[in-house]
Amino acid sequence: MIQQMQNCLSGYLKATIVILSAGLTGCDLANGTAESGVYQKYTNGPFKEPTIVMSPGWRMDDHGREALIFGSSHCPDVNGNNTSEGGCVLIEEHSATVAVNVVDATNQSRRHETWTIERKKDRVIVKRPDNSFVMPWGK
């Protein structure tokens, strides 16, 4: 427990991510152990802003319907290095937009969306084309 607290404190994250406000802690994000499929990795070095990683098939709330998201980037491993696994959505330090494929979980229809990334102080806000916030599926 003490080691985990030290890891959490030493890996303190500047960003409070709006899409994760539904229950993830900074320690979960820092350690990349979040079961939700969204986590942060230091892919650009330890002293830069972390990259937000959304795993392939991350479940989001699509206006009351469950949807799965897929990106076009390789997924980082626990050390932040690229792996052969693809389909991750990466929101990097200077990303202004990110391309995402959204799949309706019920009827499997697919559509492409470009999400806007906004930074306000220590927050990263991810918005969909209709200006709604990207939120995890919670039902």
C-alpha positions as CSV (number, residue, x, y, z in Angstrom):
1,M,0.0,0.0,0.0
2,I,2.8,2.4,0.9
3,Q,4.6,1.6,-2.3
4,Q,1.4,2.2,-4.3
5,M,1.0,5.6,-2.6
6,Q,4.6,6.5,-3.4
7,N,4.1,5.5,-7.0
8,C,0.9,7.5,-7.2
9,L,2.5,10.6,-5.7
10,S,5.7,10.3,-7.8
11,G,3.5,9.9,-10.9
12,Y,1.1,12.7,-10.1
13,L,-0.8,13.8,-13.1
14,K,-1.4,17.4,-14.0
15,A,-4.4,16.6,-16.2
16,T,-7.9,16.0,-14.8
17,I,-9.6,14.3,-17.7
18,V,-13.3,15.1,-18.1
19,I,-14.0,11.8,-19.8
20,L,-12.7,9.9,-16.8
21,S,-14.6,11.8,-14.1
22,A,-16.9,8.9,-13.6
23,G,-14.7,7.1,-11.1
24,L,-11.1,6.8,-12.1
25,T,-8.4,8.1,-9.7
26,G,-5.1,9.7,-10.6
27,C,-3.3,6.6,-9.4
28,D,-5.3,4.4,-11.7
29,L,-4.4,6.6,-14.6
30,A,-0.8,7.0,-13.7
31,N,-0.3,3.3,-13.4
32,G,-2.3,2.4,-16.5
33,T,-4.3,-0.1,-14.6
34,A,-7.7,1.4,-15.2
35,E,-10.2,-1.4,-16.1
36,S,-12.2,1.1,-18.1
37,G,-9.9,1.0,-21.1
38,V,-8.8,4.6,-20.7
39,Y,-5.5,5.4,-19.2
40,Q,-2.4,7.6,-19.5
41,K,1.1,6.6,-20.5
42,Y,4.3,8.6,-20.7
43,T,5.0,7.9,-24.4
44,N,6.9,11.2,-24.9
45,G,9.3,10.9,-22.0
46,P,8.9,11.2,-18.3
47,F,8.9,15.0,-18.1
48,K,6.3,15.7,-20.8
49,E,2.5,15.6,-20.6
50,P,1.2,12.0,-20.7
51,T,-0.6,10.6,-23.6
52,I,-4.3,9.6,-23.0
53,V,-4.9,6.1,-24.4
54,M,-8.3,4.7,-25.2
55,S,-8.2,1.0,-25.8
56,P,-9.9,-0.5,-28.9
57,G,-13.5,-1.3,-28.1
58,W,-13.8,1.3,-25.2
59,R,-17.4,1.6,-24.3
60,M,-18.9,5.1,-24.5
61,D,-22.3,6.7,-24.0
62,D,-23.7,7.6,-27.4
63,H,-26.6,9.8,-26.3
64,G,-28.1,7.0,-24.2
65,R,-26.9,4.1,-26.4
66,E,-23.8,2.0,-25.9
67,A,-21.2,2.4,-28.6
68,L,-17.6,1.1,-29.0
69,I,-14.8,3.2,-30.2
70,F,-11.7,2.3,-32.3
71,G,-8.8,4.4,-33.4
72,S,-6.0,3.9,-35.9
73,S,-2.9,4.1,-33.7
74,H,-0.8,1.3,-32.2
75,C,-1.4,0.7,-28.5
76,P,1.5,1.4,-26.1
77,D,2.7,-1.2,-23.7
78,V,3.2,-0.7,-19.9
79,N,6.5,1.2,-20.6
80,G,4.9,3.5,-23.2
81,N,6.4,1.8,-26.3
82,N,4.3,1.0,-29.3
83,T,3.1,-2.6,-29.7
84,S,1.7,-4.6,-32.6
85,E,-1.8,-4.1,-31.2
86,G,-3.7,-1.5,-33.2
87,G,-7.0,0.3,-32.8
88,C,-6.1,2.6,-29.9
89,V,-7.1,6.3,-29.8
90,L,-4.2,8.4,-28.6
91,I,-4.6,11.9,-27.4
92,E,-1.1,13.4,-27.3
93,E,0.2,16.5,-25.6
94,H,-0.5,18.8,-28.6
95,S,-3.5,17.0,-30.2
96,A,-6.2,19.4,-31.3
97,T,-8.4,16.7,-32.9
98,V,-8.5,12.9,-33.0
99,A,-10.2,10.6,-35.5
100,V,-12.4,7.9,-34.1
101,N,-14.6,5.1,-35.5
102,V,-17.8,4.7,-33.5
103,V,-19.7,1.4,-33.6
104,D,-23.2,1.1,-32.3
105,A,-23.1,-1.8,-29.9
106,T,-26.7,-2.9,-30.8
107,N,-26.9,-2.8,-34.6
108,Q,-23.2,-2.6,-35.4
109,S,-23.6,0.4,-37.6
110,R,-20.3,2.4,-38.0
111,R,-19.5,6.0,-38.4
112,H,-16.4,8.2,-38.4
113,E,-16.1,11.1,-36.0
114,T,-13.5,13.7,-35.4
115,W,-13.3,14.7,-31.8
116,T,-12.0,18.1,-30.6
117,I,-9.5,18.2,-27.8
118,E,-9.8,21.3,-25.5
119,R,-7.3,22.1,-22.7
120,K,-8.3,24.3,-19.8
121,K,-5.7,24.7,-17.1
122,D,-5.1,21.2,-15.9
123,R,-8.1,19.6,-17.7
124,V,-8.4,17.8,-21.0
125,I,-11.9,17.9,-22.4
126,V,-12.9,15.7,-25.4
127,K,-15.9,16.8,-27.4
128,R,-17.8,15.1,-30.2
129,P,-18.9,16.9,-33.5
130,D,-22.2,17.8,-31.9
131,N,-20.3,19.5,-29.0
132,S,-21.4,16.8,-26.5
133,F,-18.8,15.5,-24.1
134,V,-17.2,12.0,-24.6
135,M,-18.5,10.0,-21.6
136,P,-18.0,6.4,-20.6
137,W,-20.8,3.9,-20.8
138,G,-22.2,3.4,-17.4
139,K,-25.5,1.6,-17.7
